[in-house]
Amino acid sequence: MTEDKDIGPQVEELLNKAGLYLLEFSLSRRGGAMSVKAVVYSPAGTGTDECVKASRLILSQIQVSCDIQTPTIEVSSPGIDRILRSEKDWKAFVGRNIKLILRDHEEWISGRLVSLGEESFIFETKEGPRTIERSSIAKARLDSTHKGEQTNGI
């Protein structure tokens, strides 16, 4: 039987093979029951079909790895205005429209996350591309105000 801490990476690998990003994963046990929560994303769109697909893949992995046949599984999409917190978020949303607040500004700046480096990223605004240091970000989130963003990709 697999240790609980090892399940997340196994599930992530399985979902990646299916074309899904695993953005969040938690597993908890209470008595003999297990509860699993996951947030998944597909660049082609994350709807009910993708969540069902992820749920079935997670179920099979839990059944095999943990010998629990009926865990409670909750799978959701990231949402149209997801706050970008983790490295997984930033990697998953390269190519998408985001908005951010820099530490020395008070207003949101909208643009497209073009590419991602370790300490900076390329952010394309109406004025053109610019390099932004990650350390200068106060907040960042998906920008659902651009045409197509609300229905495509989330």
PLY file of the C-alpha trace (Angstrom):
ply
format ascii 1.0
element vertex 154
property float x
property float y
property float z
element edge 153
property int vertex1
property int vertex2
end_header
0.00 0.00 0.00
1.28 3.47 -0.92
1.89 6.17 1.70
-0.63 9.04 1.53
2.14 11.56 0.80
3.10 9.61 -2.33
-0.39 9.65 -3.86
-0.31 13.30 -5.05
2.66 12.85 -7.41
1.19 9.61 -8.74
-2.16 11.28 -9.42
-0.44 14.27 -11.02
1.52 12.02 -13.39
-1.64 10.13 -14.33
-3.59 13.33 -15.01
-0.71 14.85 -17.01
-0.79 11.83 -19.32
-4.49 12.56 -19.84
-3.77 16.19 -20.78
-4.78 17.67 -17.43
-2.84 19.84 -14.98
-3.29 19.07 -11.28
-3.23 22.49 -9.60
-4.31 21.45 -6.10
-4.58 18.09 -4.36
-5.47 17.15 -0.81
-6.22 13.85 0.81
-7.61 13.31 4.29
-8.60 10.27 6.30
-11.18 10.00 9.02
-11.60 6.57 10.49
-11.63 4.16 7.56
-12.92 6.77 5.09
-10.88 8.86 2.69
-11.71 12.24 1.19
-9.91 13.65 -1.85
-10.11 17.18 -3.26
-8.53 18.22 -6.54
-8.46 21.26 -8.81
-7.67 20.40 -12.43
-7.09 22.43 -15.57
-7.03 21.65 -19.27
-5.75 24.25 -21.76
-8.46 23.05 -24.16
-11.13 23.88 -21.57
-12.03 22.57 -18.14
-15.66 21.61 -17.94
-17.73 18.81 -16.54
-16.21 16.23 -18.89
-12.66 17.01 -17.75
-13.66 16.93 -14.07
-15.41 13.56 -14.55
-12.35 12.22 -16.39
-10.08 13.41 -13.56
-12.40 11.96 -10.92
-12.35 8.54 -12.57
-8.58 8.56 -12.91
-8.14 9.64 -9.29
-10.59 6.97 -8.13
-8.68 4.21 -9.90
-5.36 5.43 -8.47
-6.76 5.60 -4.92
-8.34 2.15 -5.24
-5.07 0.59 -6.40
-2.67 2.52 -4.18
-4.63 2.80 -0.95
-6.98 -0.17 -1.13
-9.95 2.12 -0.47
-12.83 1.30 -2.80
-15.21 4.20 -2.16
-13.37 7.41 -1.32
-15.20 10.71 -1.47
-13.75 12.64 -4.44
-14.37 16.30 -5.22
-12.90 17.65 -8.46
-13.32 21.22 -9.70
-11.98 23.61 -12.33
-9.75 26.52 -11.30
-12.46 29.12 -11.95
-12.39 32.07 -14.32
-10.73 34.52 -11.90
-8.30 32.16 -10.16
-5.57 33.79 -8.13
-2.14 32.59 -9.29
-0.41 31.33 -6.15
1.72 28.34 -6.90
4.37 27.48 -9.46
1.87 24.99 -10.89
-0.59 27.83 -11.52
1.99 29.97 -13.30
3.15 27.08 -15.51
-0.39 25.98 -16.37
-1.51 29.43 -17.46
1.35 30.40 -19.79
-0.34 31.77 -22.91
-3.42 32.93 -21.01
-4.58 36.44 -20.20
-3.85 37.46 -16.64
-3.98 40.66 -14.66
-1.60 41.67 -11.95
-0.79 44.35 -9.44
2.85 45.27 -9.00
4.12 46.09 -5.51
4.73 49.72 -6.47
1.36 50.23 -8.25
-2.25 50.28 -7.13
-4.06 49.34 -10.35
-4.42 46.05 -12.20
-2.40 45.63 -15.40
-3.91 43.29 -17.99
-1.97 41.27 -20.52
-0.91 37.83 -21.66
1.59 35.63 -19.84
3.89 34.85 -22.77
6.67 32.86 -21.10
7.90 32.02 -17.65
11.42 32.00 -16.24
12.69 31.24 -12.75
12.86 34.85 -11.60
10.90 36.74 -14.26
8.34 36.35 -17.01
7.36 37.96 -20.29
4.07 39.82 -20.03
2.51 41.24 -23.19
0.27 44.30 -22.76
-1.29 46.67 -25.31
1.98 48.60 -25.22
4.00 45.51 -26.11
5.96 42.80 -24.29
7.82 43.54 -21.08
9.86 41.52 -18.63
8.54 41.51 -15.09
10.39 40.23 -12.06
8.33 37.74 -10.06
9.38 39.44 -6.83
7.62 42.64 -7.98
4.18 40.98 -8.05
1.72 41.85 -5.28
-1.22 39.91 -6.80
-1.91 37.99 -9.99
-5.04 36.30 -11.30
-6.62 35.02 -14.47
-8.29 37.79 -16.45
-11.77 36.76 -17.54
-12.55 40.15 -19.06
-10.86 39.35 -22.40
-13.04 38.03 -25.19
-13.28 34.24 -25.07
-11.64 33.85 -21.67
-14.89 33.07 -19.85
-15.79 30.15 -22.07
-12.46 28.91 -23.42
-9.86 27.20 -21.32
-11.28 27.21 -17.81
0 1
1 2
2 3
3 4
4 5
5 6
6 7
7 8
8 9
9 10
10 11
11 12
12 13
13 14
14 15
15 16
16 17
17 18
18 19
19 20
20 21
21 22
22 23
23 24
24 25
25 26
26 27
27 28
28 29
29 30
30 31
31 32
32 33
33 34
34 35
35 36
36 37
37 38
38 39
39 40
40 41
41 42
42 43
43 44
44 45
45 46
46 47
47 48
48 49
49 50
50 51
51 52
52 53
53 54
54 55
55 56
56 57
57 58
58 59
59 60
60 61
61 62
62 63
63 64
64 65
65 66
66 67
67 68
68 69
69 70
70 71
71 72
72 73
73 74
74 75
75 76
76 77
77 78
78 79
79 80
80 81
81 82
82 83
83 84
84 85
85 86
86 87
87 88
88 89
89 90
90 91
91 92
92 93
93 94
94 95
95 96
96 97
97 98
98 99
99 100
100 101
101 102
102 103
103 104
104 105
105 106
106 107
107 108
108 109
109 110
110 111
111 112
112 113
113 114
114 115
115 116
116 117
117 118
118 119
119 120
120 121
121 122
122 123
123 124
124 125
125 126
126 127
127 128
128 129
129 130
130 131
131 132
132 133
133 134
134 135
135 136
136 137
137 138
138 139
139 140
140 141
141 142
142 143
143 144
144 145
145 146
146 147
147 148
148 149
149 150
150 151
151 152
152 153
